[in-house]
Amino acid sequence: MSETELNRVAVLSDVHGVLPALEAVLAEPEVAAADRVVLTGDITAGPQPGEVLDVLRGLGERVVWIGGNADRELVEYRRGGRDEIPDPIGPYAAARLSDEQVDFLAALPVTRTLRVRGHGDVLFCHATPRDDEEVVLVDSRLDRWADVLAGVPDTVRTVVCGHTHMPYVRLAHGRLIVNPGSVGMPYGRSGAHWCLLGPGVDLRVTSYDIRAAIARLSRECASQDITEWADYYLHARATDAEALGAFGPRDGRAGDGAAAHG
């Protein structure tokens, strides 16, 4: 844990290799002024994985890195640990990474704890503190949250997670839970979603030229059906209701739902 209290932290989650969205967020004055930029996983699984890594690594020690399940899947695929990746663009993204970039992703931690003004100790993770693909949602039951947070130290009063691509803030057993949403693959509302932490919580969305971004990805990415992929995800054509319906059964509640990528 960092002993230095940070005044302001920008949290970016689920960039998913979408460089135009990342560039738009990094151009925000509050992000440029933040003490740290925390990445809560799923950084690379998308159309421009290497380019996104290069930009973020160029920010140096300001960046706090956390790996996500999609980053882990790319590493496992490249290293022969799996034969397929759930997201169809995953094999393309894995092939685009250099060996050194694969090694970098493999070494990323799954959680980090930082001291942030107004929050004290804040635990950052991808999905939950104990698992990089477990699902919790804004409307998950309190007993589900109790189970998920059971191993979190009592000193941690704020937990920041990503994975489900939908922003929210809620209380669960006295702890503040924050999800900044997704920079590159938002569900429910278009734009690049992120948040500022310290001393409060400020959920943000950065608008950018989506038509131009789709055209750029179509030019610069050789993945099959990239134009359709970009149109679907950058325009957030999956509604929040559809995403909650798909993710819901994965947080232990009753019911059926189609698979959702996170």
Order of alpha helices (4+ residues) and beta strands (2+ residues): beta-beta-alpha-alpha-beta-alpha-beta-alpha-alpha-alpha-beta-beta-alpha-beta-beta-beta-beta-beta-alpha-alpha-alpha
